[in-house]
Amino acid sequence: MLPLLLVSMDVSVLYFAIPFIGRDLAPSATQQLWILDVYGFVLAGLLITMGALGDRIGRRKLLLLGAAAFGAASVAAAYARTPEMLITVRALLGIGGATLMPSTLALIRNLFRDAGQRAKAITAWTAVMTAGISLGPVLSGVLLEHFWWGSVFLINLPAMLLLLVLAPFLLPEFKGSAAGPFDVPSAVLSLAAVLPVIHGIKELAKNGAQLTPFLSIAAGLAVGAFFVRRQRTLAHPMVDLALLRRRMFGGAVLANVVAMFGTVGFAVFFTQYLQSVRGMSPLTSALWSLVPSAAVLVLAPAGAALAARTDRAYVMTGGFVLAATGFLWLTGVRTDSPLWYVLTGCSLYVGGIVVAMTLANEMALGAAPPEQAGSAAAVVESGTEFGGALGMAVLGSIGAAVYTRGMAGTEPAAVRETLGGALATAPQLPPHRAESLLATARDAFTGGLNWAALGSAVVMLTAAALVCTLLRTRRTTPSEVRRGSEPAGGEATVGTAGVV
């Protein structure tokens, strides 16, 4: 649980640190987006690769190598002096994180032989991963209240040192049964397929329809097609394509991607709204950001209870509809909106997404044959990280584009790129001009938040329609749940004991 918690926290730990990084390193709008999302991109692109590598060299060994690399990259990130250096080191952190996540889940499956215990362990694994994403901004706010922004990276060191010391004694070594050499070209192709697509999407959202972003997306898709073709010809592929073609598994993975798209993609707007628009301190913002988590304590058990009585596809559909309602609520947020109004909208979308995401994870693992559980978990993890990274890229780019249009004609140029640039410039201006600039910048940022919320609502409603159409199936009987059996064909749903 320890490395998984830190890896998931690093997805969101920079949310409150971005204004401080903006003042210190002065990144452009594009560089700021890359600082936020390159970690998730690299992590998502390498999860399947690292899962296959762990099967060959040993999962504990890969875990320890990844912990050492993650710790070293954390130190480098803490003392980065340029935006380019921070982006590079964040990419290295993504490489280290990719070695940790598949190793943790693979070791859990090996350690727990009993099906019931293993289900509870995987549930705990999922809970820790989602908790890490929520705790990242809180930890960031607490540290930034007392230290400089680099401290959000240095907090990783004690945990990684503890892991390096204790893991050789507490964790046995396991290797998979996969034979054959490690396919390096597939590893390169998996990463080369992700980055150009995400870069093109970001540029389209920021600059509108231009030739270069379309070429970038086309290049990434072409590499992805070549990756898929190569997997079909390999005796021991990194991805079992037959598993992805199974309706229940592929649909559940897609639902999980959409859930993380909204969860991670919109969180950056919420935290910056509290800190940069409403003027809260990092610690105060972090504490208020915990309020939407209270909705999870109510809605997650309610979702589990409903899933025990009806088709869980309907419960997932309801979760996505509730999330869409929360996002539509947030399209009405203004710079002077009451705080309760903002928190209510966030609570609705967070609660709905968690209901859908936990059931999607359970459905995906239940639809996979036991002998393919390892590759299934790697695909689920990849989808989770890719969805979060894609959400930050797309929604962040929408927000940046709306902000830039709202600040058209203002001077200097830095204030037209990010709200952080406006906040840094305002103290250098006469009081009346500074007040006008900040009011315009905050209105522009809030407008970007509104449009990002609208885009999220459309995505959630689309996911609800797809889930209701594709994932409906018969429920397992109580006797099947007790025996841990599955209906024929792998089109199974598993028991509800593992729902958080």
C-alpha positions as CSV (number, residue, x, y, z in Angstrom):
1,M,0.0,0.0,0.0
2,L,2.8,2.4,0.8
3,P,4.3,2.9,-2.7
4,L,0.8,2.9,-4.3
5,L,-0.3,5.7,-2.0
6,L,2.7,7.9,-2.9
7,V,2.4,7.2,-6.7
8,S,-1.3,8.1,-6.7
9,M,-0.6,11.2,-4.5
10,D,1.9,12.5,-7.0
11,V,-0.8,12.7,-9.7
12,S,-2.5,15.5,-7.7
13,V,0.1,16.8,-5.2
14,L,1.0,19.8,-7.4
15,Y,-2.5,21.3,-7.5
16,F,-1.9,23.8,-4.8
17,A,1.8,24.2,-5.6
18,I,1.2,25.5,-9.1
19,P,0.8,29.2,-8.1
20,F,4.1,29.0,-6.2
21,I,5.8,27.2,-9.1
22,G,4.4,29.9,-11.4
23,R,5.9,32.7,-9.3
24,D,9.3,30.9,-8.9
25,L,9.9,29.3,-12.3
26,A,7.6,31.4,-14.5
27,P,6.4,28.6,-16.8
28,S,4.3,29.4,-19.9
29,A,0.7,28.1,-20.1
30,T,1.8,25.1,-22.1
31,Q,4.8,24.3,-19.8
32,Q,2.4,24.6,-16.8
33,L,0.1,21.9,-18.3
34,W,3.1,19.7,-19.0
35,I,4.4,20.1,-15.4
36,L,1.0,18.9,-14.3
37,D,0.3,16.0,-16.7
38,V,3.5,14.6,-18.1
39,Y,3.8,12.4,-14.9
40,G,0.5,10.8,-15.6
41,F,1.2,10.4,-19.3
42,V,4.5,8.6,-18.8
43,L,3.0,6.5,-16.0
44,A,0.1,5.4,-18.2
45,G,2.2,4.7,-21.2
46,L,4.6,2.4,-19.3
47,L,2.3,0.5,-16.9
48,I,1.8,-2.5,-19.3
49,T,5.5,-2.5,-20.1
50,M,6.6,-2.6,-16.5
51,G,4.0,-5.2,-15.7
52,A,5.6,-7.5,-18.3
53,L,9.1,-6.7,-17.1
54,G,8.1,-7.6,-13.5
55,D,6.9,-11.0,-14.7
56,R,10.3,-11.7,-16.0
57,I,12.8,-10.2,-13.5
58,G,10.6,-10.6,-10.4
59,R,7.9,-8.3,-9.0
60,R,9.7,-7.5,-5.7
61,K,12.9,-6.7,-7.5
62,L,11.1,-4.3,-9.8
63,L,9.3,-2.7,-6.9
64,L,12.6,-2.0,-5.1
65,L,14.3,-0.7,-8.3
66,G,11.3,1.6,-8.9
67,A,11.4,2.8,-5.3
68,A,15.0,3.8,-5.6
69,A,14.4,5.6,-8.9
70,F,11.3,7.3,-7.6
71,G,13.2,8.6,-4.5
72,A,16.1,10.0,-6.6
73,A,13.7,11.7,-9.1
74,S,11.8,13.3,-6.2
75,V,15.0,15.0,-4.9
76,A,15.7,16.3,-8.4
77,A,12.2,17.6,-8.8
78,A,12.4,19.4,-5.4
79,Y,15.4,21.4,-6.5
80,A,14.4,22.0,-10.2
81,R,15.4,25.5,-11.3
82,T,13.7,25.8,-14.7
83,P,10.3,24.7,-16.1
84,E,12.1,22.4,-18.6
85,M,14.0,20.7,-15.8
86,L,10.9,20.2,-13.7
87,I,9.0,18.7,-16.7
88,T,11.9,16.3,-17.4
89,V,12.1,15.1,-13.8
90,R,8.3,14.7,-13.6
91,A,8.6,12.4,-16.6
92,L,11.3,10.4,-14.7
93,L,9.0,10.2,-11.7
94,G,6.4,8.7,-14.1
95,I,8.9,6.0,-15.1
96,G,9.5,5.2,-11.5
97,G,5.9,5.2,-10.6
98,A,5.1,2.8,-13.5
99,T,7.4,0.2,-12.0
100,L,5.6,0.4,-8.6
101,M,1.9,0.2,-9.4
102,P,1.7,-3.1,-11.3
103,S,4.1,-4.7,-8.9
104,T,1.9,-3.9,-5.9
105,L,-1.2,-5.4,-7.4
106,A,0.6,-8.4,-8.7
107,L,2.2,-9.1,-5.3
108,I,-1.2,-8.8,-3.6
109,R,-2.7,-11.4,-5.9
110,N,0.2,-13.8,-5.2
111,L,0.1,-13.3,-1.4
112,F,-3.6,-13.9,-1.0
113,R,-4.5,-17.3,-2.3
114,D,-8.1,-17.4,-0.9
115,A,-10.5,-15.8,-3.3
116,G,-12.4,-13.9,-0.6
117,Q,-9.3,-12.5,1.0
118,R,-7.9,-11.6,-2.4
119,A,-11.1,-9.7,-3.2
120,K,-10.8,-7.7,0.0
121,A,-7.2,-7.0,-0.6
122,I,-7.8,-5.7,-4.1
123,T,-10.6,-3.5,-2.7
124,A,-8.2,-2.1,-0.2
125,W,-5.7,-1.5,-3.1
126,T,-8.4,0.4,-5.0
127,A,-9.3,2.5,-1.9
128,V,-5.7,3.4,-1.3
129,M,-5.2,4.5,-4.9
130,T,-8.3,6.8,-4.9
131,A,-7.4,8.1,-1.4
132,G,-3.9,9.0,-2.6
133,I,-5.4,11.2,-5.3
134,S,-7.6,13.0,-2.7
135,L,-4.8,13.3,-0.1
136,G,-2.3,14.8,-2.6
137,P,-3.8,18.3,-2.5
138,V,-4.3,18.2,1.3
139,L,-0.7,17.2,1.9
140,S,0.4,19.8,-0.6
141,G,-1.6,22.5,1.2
142,V,-0.2,21.6,4.6
143,L,3.4,21.6,3.4
144,L,3.1,24.8,1.4
145,E,1.8,26.6,4.5
146,H,5.2,26.1,6.1
147,F,7.8,25.2,3.4
148,W,8.7,26.0,-0.3
149,W,7.0,24.1,-3.2
150,G,9.8,21.6,-3.5
151,S,8.8,20.0,-0.1
152,V,5.8,18.3,-1.9
153,F,8.4,16.1,-3.6
154,L,10.7,15.5,-0.6
155,I,7.9,14.0,1.4
156,N,8.3,10.9,-0.7
157,L,11.8,10.2,0.6
158,P,11.1,8.8,4.1
159,A,8.4,6.4,2.7
160,M,10.6,5.2,-0.1
161,L,13.5,4.6,2.3
162,L,11.2,2.6,4.6
163,L,10.0,0.5,1.6
164,L,13.6,-0.2,0.6
165,V,14.5,-1.4,4.1
166,L,11.4,-3.4,4.9
167,A,10.3,-4.9,1.6
168,P,13.1,-7.5,1.4
169,F,12.0,-8.9,4.8
170,L,8.2,-8.6,4.4
171,L,7.6,-9.3,0.7
172,P,8.4,-12.7,-1.0
173,E,9.6,-12.7,-4.5
174,F,7.3,-13.8,-7.4
175,K,7.9,-14.2,-11.1
176,G,5.3,-14.9,-13.7
177,S,5.2,-17.9,-15.9
178,A,5.6,-15.9,-19.1
179,A,8.4,-17.2,-21.3
180,G,10.3,-15.6,-24.1
181,P,12.4,-12.4,-24.2
182,F,11.2,-9.0,-23.1
183,D,10.0,-7.1,-26.2
184,V,11.7,-3.7,-26.1
185,P,10.0,-2.5,-29.4
186,S,6.6,-3.0,-27.8
187,A,7.7,-1.0,-24.8
188,V,8.8,1.9,-27.0
189,L,5.7,1.8,-29.1
190,S,3.3,1.9,-26.1
191,L,4.8,5.1,-24.9
192,A,5.2,6.6,-28.4
193,A,1.5,6.0,-29.1
194,V,0.3,7.9,-26.0
195,L,2.3,11.1,-26.0
196,P,1.6,12.5,-29.5
197,V,-2.1,11.9,-29.1
198,I,-2.3,13.8,-25.8
199,H,-0.1,16.6,-27.1
200,G,-2.3,17.0,-30.2
201,I,-5.4,17.2,-28.1
202,K,-3.9,19.8,-25.8
203,E,-2.9,22.0,-28.8
204,L,-6.3,21.7,-30.4
205,A,-8.0,22.8,-27.2
206,K,-5.6,25.7,-26.7
207,N,-5.1,27.0,-30.3
208,G,-8.1,25.7,-32.2
209,A,-8.1,23.7,-35.4
210,Q,-4.6,23.7,-36.9
211,L,-2.7,21.2,-39.0
212,T,0.1,20.4,-36.6
213,P,-2.1,19.0,-33.7
214,F,-4.0,16.8,-36.2
215,L,-0.7,15.5,-37.5
216,S,0.4,14.7,-34.0
217,I,-2.8,12.8,-33.2
218,A,-2.6,10.9,-36.4
219,A,1.0,10.0,-35.7
220,G,0.1,8.7,-32.3
221,L,-2.8,6.7,-33.6
222,A,-0.6,5.2,-36.3
223,V,2.0,4.1,-33.8
224,G,-0.9,2.7,-31.6
225,A,-2.1,0.6,-34.6
226,F,1.4,-0.7,-35.2
227,F,1.6,-1.6,-31.5
228,V,-1.7,-3.6,-31.7
229,R,-0.5,-5.3,-34.9
230,R,2.7,-6.3,-33.2
231,Q,0.9,-7.8,-30.2
232,R,-1.1,-10.0,-32.5
233,T,2.1,-11.6,-33.9
234,L,4.0,-12.1,-30.6
235,A,4.0,-15.4,-28.9
236,H,4.0,-13.6,-25.5
237,P,2.3,-10.2,-26.1
238,M,2.2,-7.4,-23.5
239,V,-1.5,-7.0,-24.0
240,D,-4.0,-9.8,-24.5
241,L,-6.2,-8.3,-27.2
242,A,-8.8,-11.1,-26.9
243,L,-9.4,-9.9,-23.3
244,L,-10.1,-6.3,-24.5
245,R,-12.7,-7.6,-27.0
246,R,-14.8,-9.1,-24.2
247,R,-17.8,-6.8,-23.8
248,M,-17.9,-6.8,-20.0
249,F,-14.1,-6.2,-19.6
250,G,-13.6,-3.6,-22.3
251,G,-16.8,-1.7,-21.3
252,A,-15.8,-1.7,-17.6
253,V,-12.3,-0.4,-18.4
254,L,-13.8,2.3,-20.6
255,A,-16.1,3.3,-17.8
256,N,-13.1,3.5,-15.4
257,V,-11.2,5.7,-17.9
258,V,-14.2,8.2,-18.0
259,A,-14.5,8.2,-14.2
260,M,-10.8,9.1,-13.8
261,F,-11.1,11.7,-16.6
262,G,-13.6,13.7,-14.5
263,T,-12.0,13.0,-11.1
264,V,-8.5,14.1,-11.9
265,G,-9.2,16.5,-14.7
266,F,-11.6,18.8,-12.8
267,A,-9.8,18.6,-9.4
268,V,-7.2,21.2,-10.6
269,F,-9.9,23.7,-11.3
270,F,-11.5,23.2,-7.8
271,T,-8.2,23.7,-5.9
272,Q,-7.1,26.7,-8.0
273,Y,-10.5,28.3,-7.6
274,L,-10.3,28.0,-3.8
275,Q,-6.8,29.3,-3.7
276,S,-6.4,31.8,-6.5
277,V,-10.0,33.1,-7.0
278,R,-11.3,33.0,-3.5
279,G,-7.9,33.9,-2.0
280,M,-7.6,31.1,0.6
281,S,-4.3,29.9,2.0
282,P,-3.0,26.5,0.8
283,L,-3.9,24.9,4.1
284,T,-7.4,26.4,4.3
285,S,-8.0,25.4,0.7
286,A,-6.8,21.8,1.4
287,L,-9.1,21.4,4.3
288,W,-12.1,22.7,2.4
289,S,-11.2,20.3,-0.5
290,L,-11.9,17.4,1.9
291,V,-15.6,18.3,2.2
292,P,-16.7,16.6,-1.1
293,S,-15.2,13.3,0.3
294,A,-18.0,13.2,2.8
295,A,-20.4,12.5,0.0
296,V,-18.4,9.4,-0.8
297,L,-19.1,8.0,2.7
298,V,-22.8,8.2,2.0
299,L,-23.0,7.3,-1.7
300,A,-20.5,4.5,-1.9
301,P,-22.4,2.3,0.6
302,A,-25.7,3.2,-1.0
303,G,-24.3,2.2,-4.4
304,A,-23.1,-1.1,-3.0
305,A,-26.6,-1.8,-1.5
306,L,-28.3,-1.0,-4.8
307,A,-25.8,-3.2,-6.7
308,A,-26.8,-6.1,-4.5
309,R,-30.5,-5.8,-5.5
310,T,-30.3,-4.8,-9.2
311,D,-28.0,-4.9,-12.2
312,R,-24.9,-3.0,-11.3
313,A,-24.8,-1.5,-14.8
314,Y,-27.9,0.5,-13.7
315,V,-26.1,1.6,-10.6
316,M,-23.1,2.7,-12.6
317,T,-25.4,4.6,-14.9
318,G,-26.9,6.4,-12.0
319,G,-23.5,7.3,-10.7
320,F,-22.5,8.9,-14.0
321,V,-25.8,10.8,-14.2
322,L,-25.3,12.1,-10.6
323,A,-21.8,13.2,-11.6
324,A,-23.2,14.9,-14.7
325,T,-25.7,16.7,-12.4
326,G,-22.8,18.0,-10.2
327,F,-20.8,19.2,-13.2
328,L,-23.9,21.0,-14.6
329,W,-24.4,22.6,-11.2
330,L,-20.8,23.9,-11.4
331,T,-21.4,25.7,-14.7
332,G,-23.2,28.3,-12.6
333,V,-20.2,29.1,-10.3
334,R,-19.1,32.7,-10.3
335,T,-16.2,34.4,-8.6
336,D,-18.6,35.6,-5.8
337,S,-20.6,32.4,-5.5
338,P,-21.3,31.2,-1.9
339,L,-18.8,28.5,-0.9
340,W,-21.6,26.0,-0.1
341,Y,-22.8,26.3,-3.7
342,V,-19.3,25.3,-5.0
343,L,-18.9,22.5,-2.4
344,T,-22.4,21.0,-3.2
345,G,-21.6,20.7,-6.9
346,C,-18.2,19.1,-6.2
347,S,-19.8,16.7,-3.7
348,L,-22.3,15.5,-6.3
349,Y,-19.8,14.8,-9.0
350,V,-17.3,13.2,-6.7
351,G,-19.8,10.9,-5.1
352,G,-21.3,9.8,-8.4
353,I,-17.9,9.1,-10.0
354,V,-16.8,7.0,-7.0
355,V,-19.9,4.8,-7.2
356,A,-19.3,4.2,-11.0
357,M,-15.6,3.7,-10.7
358,T,-15.6,1.2,-7.8
359,L,-18.2,-0.9,-9.6
360,A,-16.3,-0.7,-12.9
361,N,-13.1,-2.0,-11.2
362,E,-15.0,-4.9,-9.7
363,M,-16.8,-5.7,-13.0
364,A,-13.5,-5.7,-15.0
365,L,-11.7,-8.0,-12.7
366,G,-14.7,-10.3,-12.5
367,A,-15.0,-10.5,-16.3
368,A,-11.4,-11.7,-16.7
369,P,-10.5,-15.4,-16.5
370,P,-8.3,-16.2,-13.5
371,E,-5.4,-17.2,-15.6
372,Q,-5.4,-13.7,-17.2
373,A,-5.8,-11.7,-14.0
374,G,-2.3,-10.2,-14.3
375,S,-2.7,-8.7,-17.8
376,A,-6.3,-7.7,-16.9
377,A,-5.0,-5.7,-13.9
378,A,-2.3,-4.0,-16.0
379,V,-4.9,-2.9,-18.5
380,V,-7.2,-1.6,-15.7
381,E,-4.3,0.4,-14.2
382,S,-3.3,1.8,-17.5
383,G,-6.8,2.9,-18.2
384,T,-7.1,4.6,-14.8
385,E,-3.9,6.6,-15.2
386,F,-4.6,7.4,-18.8
387,G,-8.0,8.7,-18.0
388,G,-6.7,11.0,-15.2
389,A,-3.9,12.3,-17.5
390,L,-6.3,12.8,-20.4
391,G,-8.7,14.6,-18.1
392,M,-6.1,17.1,-17.0
393,A,-4.9,17.6,-20.6
394,V,-8.4,18.1,-22.2
395,L,-10.1,20.0,-19.4
396,G,-7.0,22.0,-18.5
397,S,-6.6,23.0,-22.2
398,I,-10.3,24.0,-22.4
399,G,-9.9,26.2,-19.3
400,A,-6.6,27.7,-20.6
401,A,-8.3,28.5,-24.0
402,V,-11.3,30.2,-22.3
403,Y,-8.9,32.1,-19.9
404,T,-6.8,33.3,-22.8
405,R,-9.8,34.6,-24.7
406,G,-11.1,36.3,-21.6
407,M,-7.8,38.1,-21.1
408,A,-7.4,39.2,-24.7
409,G,-5.9,42.7,-25.0
410,T,-4.5,42.9,-21.5
411,E,-0.8,43.6,-20.8
412,P,1.8,42.3,-20.2
413,A,1.7,39.0,-22.1
414,A,2.2,36.9,-19.0
415,V,-1.2,37.7,-17.6
416,R,-2.9,36.4,-20.7
417,E,-1.5,32.9,-20.3
418,T,-2.3,31.9,-16.7
419,L,-4.1,33.2,-13.6
420,G,-0.8,32.6,-11.8
421,G,0.9,35.1,-14.2
422,A,-1.8,37.7,-13.4
423,L,-1.4,37.2,-9.6
424,A,2.4,37.6,-9.9
425,T,2.1,40.7,-12.1
426,A,-0.6,42.6,-10.0
427,P,1.7,43.6,-7.1
428,Q,3.9,45.5,-9.6
429,L,1.0,47.7,-10.9
430,P,-0.7,50.7,-9.4
431,P,-3.5,49.7,-6.9
432,H,-6.4,50.6,-9.1
433,R,-5.0,48.9,-12.2
434,A,-4.0,45.8,-10.2
435,E,-7.5,45.5,-8.8
436,S,-9.0,45.7,-12.3
437,L,-6.5,43.1,-13.6
438,L,-7.2,40.6,-10.9
439,A,-11.0,41.0,-11.3
440,T,-10.7,40.3,-15.0
441,A,-8.3,37.4,-14.5
442,R,-10.5,35.8,-11.9
443,D,-13.6,36.1,-14.0
444,A,-11.7,34.6,-17.0
445,F,-10.5,31.7,-14.9
446,T,-14.0,31.0,-13.6
447,G,-15.3,31.1,-17.1
448,G,-12.8,28.4,-18.0
449,L,-14.0,26.4,-15.0
450,N,-17.6,26.7,-16.2
451,W,-16.8,25.4,-19.7
452,A,-14.7,22.6,-18.3
453,A,-17.6,21.6,-16.1
454,L,-19.9,21.6,-19.1
455,G,-17.5,19.4,-21.1
456,S,-17.3,17.0,-18.2
457,A,-21.1,16.8,-17.9
458,V,-21.3,15.8,-21.6
459,V,-18.7,13.1,-21.1
460,M,-20.5,11.7,-18.0
461,L,-23.9,11.6,-19.8
462,T,-22.3,9.8,-22.7
463,A,-20.7,7.3,-20.4
464,A,-24.0,6.7,-18.7
465,A,-25.7,5.9,-22.0
466,L,-22.8,3.5,-23.0
467,V,-22.8,1.7,-19.6
468,C,-26.6,1.2,-19.6
469,T,-26.4,-0.2,-23.1
470,L,-23.3,-2.3,-23.0
471,L,-22.8,-3.6,-19.5
472,R,-26.3,-4.9,-18.6
473,T,-26.0,-8.6,-17.5
474,R,-27.6,-11.1,-15.2
475,R,-26.7,-10.9,-11.6
476,T,-24.7,-13.6,-9.8
477,T,-26.7,-15.6,-7.4
478,P,-25.8,-15.7,-3.7
479,S,-24.5,-19.3,-4.2
480,E,-22.3,-18.1,-7.0
481,V,-20.9,-15.3,-4.8
482,R,-20.2,-17.8,-2.0
483,R,-18.4,-20.2,-4.3
484,G,-16.6,-17.5,-6.2
485,S,-17.9,-18.9,-9.5
486,E,-18.7,-17.1,-12.7
487,P,-21.4,-17.5,-15.3
488,A,-20.3,-19.0,-18.6
489,G,-18.4,-17.0,-21.1
490,G,-16.7,-14.8,-18.5
491,E,-19.6,-12.3,-18.7
492,A,-19.7,-12.3,-14.9
493,T,-20.3,-9.8,-12.2
494,V,-18.7,-10.4,-8.9
495,G,-19.9,-10.1,-5.3
496,T,-20.5,-6.8,-3.6
497,A,-18.3,-7.4,-0.6
498,G,-15.4,-5.6,-2.3
499,V,-17.3,-2.3,-3.0
500,V,-15.9,0.6,-0.9
